[in-house]
């Protein structure tokens, strides 16, 4: 399981650190179809009515209503607008022309295709140096937060978090080296370079990837070729090809959006900090251990002690 997890996280870390400087967006507020300089439940209602065909939006309103930048206004967009309205998500002032430009901005939410891992899922948020990974792989469900050299584990079910510091790595032994390798991967890909705009591609063509046809944009660099696969406004994949022409594994996307969870900013205020990493593991993965020795009462006792500390 650890080998698969390393592979999946490596792809994500490489992707996150490719994000460049902010790309200019159109001067509209994403989700604001009522044009009152904010996103409210009324906007969500208007997007839903447009999604089911009860209302017809103007071109600008349609652009604002397409919360996930997939080229269509759907009930999913209405749900995102409502989450923004109640503070669960944040949006941006401006609308990007496609999902690739969102990724270039360095402020995005993305979901990876599971890449053939049955039951696996991976989503992540990037806001500058702040990166929040949420993964579910072979029954392992957790979140990892990085900010510079900081590396924290989050358990969203119990709203707790803990830090992977040097002492924790020493305590974990070989498994602790895994977290060190994750940080090394971040350093390794920090010089991957900024993603170039599609207009700078040396060529574009129709290409098949995983049995489907996409438009691929090619960018030549000193280390080889970067290929960007697009399906209209949707970003489908990024792939590196080395100087010898050998393609690396493609990073496949199922979603990219400028609407991000506020959790990336607020978890330290909303979550309970567990300085003892073993206590965190019991709380976060007690059910998964399956030994029958850890009860819900044990977990609640740990949480109560931490909240009263």
C-alpha positions in Angstrom: 0.0 0.0 0.0 2.8 2.4 0.9 4.4 2.0 -2.6 1.1 2.9 -4.3 0.6 5.8 -1.9 4.1 7.2 -2.6 3.5 6.9 -6.4 0.1 8.8 -6.2 1.4 11.5 -3.8 4.5 12.0 -6.0 2.4 12.8 -9.0 0.4 15.3 -6.9 3.4 17.0 -5.4 5.0 17.4 -8.8 1.8 18.9 -10.1 1.3 21.3 -7.3 4.8 22.7 -7.6 4.4 23.4 -11.3 1.9 26.1 -10.6 3.2 29.5 -11.7 2.3 33.1 -11.1 -1.2 34.4 -11.1 -2.8 34.4 -14.5 -5.1 37.4 -15.2 -8.8 36.4 -15.1 -11.8 38.1 -16.6 -13.3 40.9 -14.5 -16.3 39.1 -13.1 -16.9 37.4 -9.7 -17.3 33.7 -10.1 -20.8 32.7 -8.9 -22.2 36.3 -8.9 -25.0 35.9 -11.5 -27.1 38.7 -9.8 -24.1 41.1 -10.3 -24.3 42.5 -6.7 -20.6 42.0 -5.9 -21.1 38.8 -3.8 -22.2 35.2 -3.9 -25.4 34.5 -2.1 -28.1 31.8 -1.9 -30.0 33.9 -4.5 -27.1 33.3 -6.9 -27.2 29.6 -6.2 -30.9 29.6 -6.9 -30.4 31.4 -10.2 -27.7 29.0 -11.3 -29.9 26.0 -10.5 -32.9 27.5 -12.4 -30.6 28.0 -15.4 -29.3 24.4 -15.1 -32.8 23.0 -15.3 -33.8 25.3 -18.2 -36.2 27.6 -16.3 -34.0 30.7 -16.9 -31.8 31.8 -19.7 -28.5 33.6 -18.7 -26.6 36.1 -20.6 -23.1 35.3 -21.9 -21.5 37.0 -18.9 -23.9 35.4 -16.4 -23.2 32.0 -17.9 -19.5 32.5 -17.4 -20.1 33.5 -13.8 -22.4 30.6 -13.3 -20.0 28.0 -14.5 -18.3 27.5 -11.1 -16.3 24.5 -12.0 -15.2 25.8 -15.4 -16.3 22.7 -17.3 -18.1 24.7 -20.0 -21.6 23.9 -18.8 -24.0 25.2 -16.1 -25.2 22.3 -14.0 -26.7 21.6 -10.6 -23.1 21.0 -9.4 -22.4 24.7 -10.1 -25.4 25.7 -8.0 -24.1 23.5 -5.1 -20.7 25.1 -5.3 -22.3 28.6 -5.3 -24.3 27.7 -2.2 -21.2 26.4 -0.4 -19.5 29.8 -1.2 -22.6 31.6 0.1 -22.5 29.8 3.5 -18.7 30.1 3.8 -17.7 26.5 3.2 -15.8 27.5 0.0 -14.1 30.6 -1.3 -14.1 31.9 -4.8 -12.1 34.6 -6.7 -12.8 37.9 -8.2 -12.4 37.0 -11.9 -13.2 34.1 -14.2 -10.6 32.0 -15.9 -11.1 31.0 -19.6 -10.2 27.4 -19.0 -9.2 24.9 -16.3 -5.5 25.0 -17.3 -5.4 28.7 -16.6 -6.8 28.0 -13.1 -3.9 25.6 -12.5 -1.4 28.2 -13.7 -2.8 30.7 -11.2 -1.3 28.8 -8.2 -4.7 29.0 -6.4 -6.9 26.0 -7.3 -8.9 22.9 -6.2 -8.3 19.8 -8.2 -9.3 16.1 -8.2 -7.1 13.4 -9.7 -8.4 10.5 -11.7 -7.8 7.4 -9.7 -5.2 6.2 -12.2 -6.4 2.6 -12.0 -6.4 2.3 -8.3 -9.7 0.8 -7.4 -11.5 2.8 -4.8 -8.8 5.4 -4.6 -9.4 9.1 -4.7 -7.2 12.2 -4.4 -8.1 15.9 -4.2 -5.9 18.8 -3.4 -6.0 22.5 -2.8 -3.1 24.9 -3.6 -3.0 28.5 -2.4 0.6 29.6 -2.9 2.8 27.7 -0.4 -0.3 26.2 1.3 -1.2 22.8 0.0 -3.9 20.5 1.3 -4.0 16.9 0.1 -7.0 14.7 0.8 -6.6 11.0 -0.2 -8.4 7.7 0.2 -6.3 4.7 -0.8 -6.9 1.1 0.2 -8.9 2.1 3.2 -6.4 4.8 4.3 -8.4 8.1 4.4 -6.7 11.2 5.6 -5.4 14.7 4.7 -1.9 16.1 4.5 -1.2 19.8 4.8 2.1 21.4 3.8 3.3 25.0 4.2 6.9 25.5 3.5 8.7 23.0 5.7 5.6 22.3 7.8 4.0 18.9 7.3 0.8 18.1 9.2 -1.7 15.2 9.1 -5.4 16.0 9.4 -8.4 13.8 10.2 -11.5 15.5 9.0 -13.9 13.0 10.5 -12.8 13.9 14.1 -11.5 17.4 13.3 -8.0 16.9 14.7 -4.5 17.4 13.4 -0.9 16.6 14.3 2.5 17.6 13.1 5.0 15.3 11.5 8.2 16.8 13.2 11.7 15.4 13.6 10.8 13.7 16.8 7.8 12.0 15.2 9.8 10.8 12.3 12.4 9.3 14.7 9.6 7.6 16.7 8.2 6.1 13.5 11.5 4.8 12.3 11.3 3.5 8.7 7.8 4.8 8.3 9.0 8.2 9.4 11.4 8.2 6.4 8.4 8.1 4.1 7.3 11.6 5.4 10.8 12.8 4.9 10.8 11.5 1.3 7.5 13.4 0.7 9.3 16.7 1.7 12.2 15.7 -0.5 9.8 15.4 -3.4 8.6 18.9 -2.8 12.1 20.2 -2.9 12.8 18.1 -6.0 9.9 19.6 -7.9 10.2 23.1 -6.7 12.4 24.0 -9.7 10.1 22.2 -12.2 9.3 25.6 -13.6 6.2 27.7 -14.2 3.5 26.3 -16.5 3.6 28.2 -19.8 0.4 29.6 -21.4 -1.1 27.5 -24.1 -0.3 30.3 -26.6 3.4 29.5 -26.2 3.0 25.9 -27.2 5.4 24.9 -30.1 2.6 22.7 -31.5 -0.8 21.3 -30.9 -2.5 18.2 -32.3 -5.2 15.7 -31.7 -3.8 12.8 -29.6 -5.2 9.7 -27.9 -4.6 9.2 -24.2 -6.2 6.3 -22.3 -8.4 5.5 -25.3 -9.8 9.0 -25.7 -8.9 11.9 -28.1 -7.8 15.2 -26.7 -6.0 18.3 -28.0 -2.4 18.1 -26.8 -0.2 21.2 -26.5 3.6 20.6 -26.6 6.2 22.7 -24.7 9.9 22.1 -25.2 12.4 22.6 -22.4 15.9 21.7 -21.4 14.6 18.6 -19.5 12.3 17.4 -22.3 8.8 18.1 -23.3 5.7 19.0 -21.3 2.4 17.9 -22.9 -0.9 19.4 -21.8 -4.1 17.5 -22.8 -7.2 19.6 -23.1 -10.9 18.7 -23.8 -12.3 22.1 -24.8 -12.0 24.2 -21.6 -11.3 21.1 -19.4 -7.8 20.1 -18.4 -7.5 16.3 -18.7 -3.8 15.5 -18.2 -0.2 16.8 -17.8 2.7 14.6 -19.0 6.4 14.9 -19.1 8.5 13.3 -21.8 12.3 13.2 -21.1 15.0 14.1 -23.6 15.2 10.5 -24.7 11.6 10.6 -25.7 10.4 8.4 -22.8 7.0 9.6 -21.5 6.4 9.7 -17.8 3.2 8.8 -16.2 0.4 11.3 -17.0 -1.3 13.2 -14.2 -5.0 12.8 -15.0 -7.6 15.2 -13.8 -11.3 14.7 -13.2 -11.9 18.2 -11.9 -10.2 21.6 -11.6 -11.8 24.7 -10.1 -11.0 28.1 -8.7 -13.5 27.4 -5.9 -11.5 26.2 -2.9 -12.5 24.9 0.5 -12.0 27.5 3.3 -10.6 24.6 5.4 -7.1 25.4 4.0 -7.2 28.7 5.9 -9.2 27.7 9.0 -8.4 24.2 10.2 -6.0 25.4 12.9 -8.9 27.4 14.5 -11.6 24.8 13.8 -9.6 21.6 14.6 -8.1 20.2 17.8 -4.3 19.9 17.9 -3.0 16.5 19.1 0.7 16.9 20.0 1.1 13.2 20.7 1.2 11.6 17.2 0.3 8.2 18.5 -2.9 9.7 20.0 -3.6 11.2 16.6 -3.1 7.8 14.9 -5.6 6.1 17.4 -8.2 8.8 16.7 -7.7 8.9 12.9 -7.2 5.2 12.2 -8.5 3.4 15.2 -11.4 1.9 13.3 -9.1 0.8 10.5 -6.8 -1.1 12.9 -9.6 -3.6 13.5 -8.0 -5.1 16.6 -11.1 -4.6 18.7 -8.9 -3.0 21.4 -9.7 0.6 20.5 -13.3 1.7 21.2 -15.2 4.9 20.4 -15.0 5.7 24.1 -11.2 5.6 23.9 -11.2 8.0 21.0 -13.6 10.4 22.7 -11.5 10.3 25.9 -8.4 11.4 23.9 -10.4 14.2 22.2 -11.8 15.4 25.5 -8.3 15.5 27.1 -6.9 17.4 24.1 -9.7 20.0 24.1 -9.3 20.6 27.8 -5.5 20.9 27.7 
